[in-house]
Amino acid sequence: MFLAKEKGQGLIEYALIIVLVSIVVIVVLALLGPAISDIFQQIIDTI
């Protein structure tokens, strides 16, 4: 009985970590997206 509860709790904790990491990645890409795009555009223009 306690095992199932702890197992579910661990699964929820992993899911929360994945959600938080995903949010951080989305925010970083939203903020740095234009800068990264400019860098790739400069590379393309140079080639």
N, C-alpha and C positions, 0 to 999 in steps of 0.2 A: 504494500500500500504506500509506504513512504518512498520506495524506489521510483515508482511511476511519477510521483509528485516531483522528486528531485530531477528526474530525467526531463520532464516537461519544463521545469524551471531552467535547466541548462540550455535547452533548445531555445527558449524565449530569450535568454541572455545572448546567445549567439546571433539570433535574428536581430536583436536590438543593435548589436555591434555592427552587423552588416548594414543595417539601415543608416546608422550614424556615419559609417565610412562612405557609404554611397552619397549621402548628403554633402559631406566634405568634398568629395571628388567633383560633384556637380557644381558646387560653389566655386571651387578652384578653377574648373574649366570655364565657368561663366566669366570669371574675373580675368583669367589669363588667355582666354580664347582669342581675342583680337590680337594680342601681342604675338602669340604663336602663329597665327595666320599671317601676320606681317613678316615674320622671320621666314616662313616657307615661301611667301611671295617674293622676298628678296632673293632667295636661293633660286627660284624659278627664273626670275628676271636675269640673274647672273648667268645662268646656263643658257 
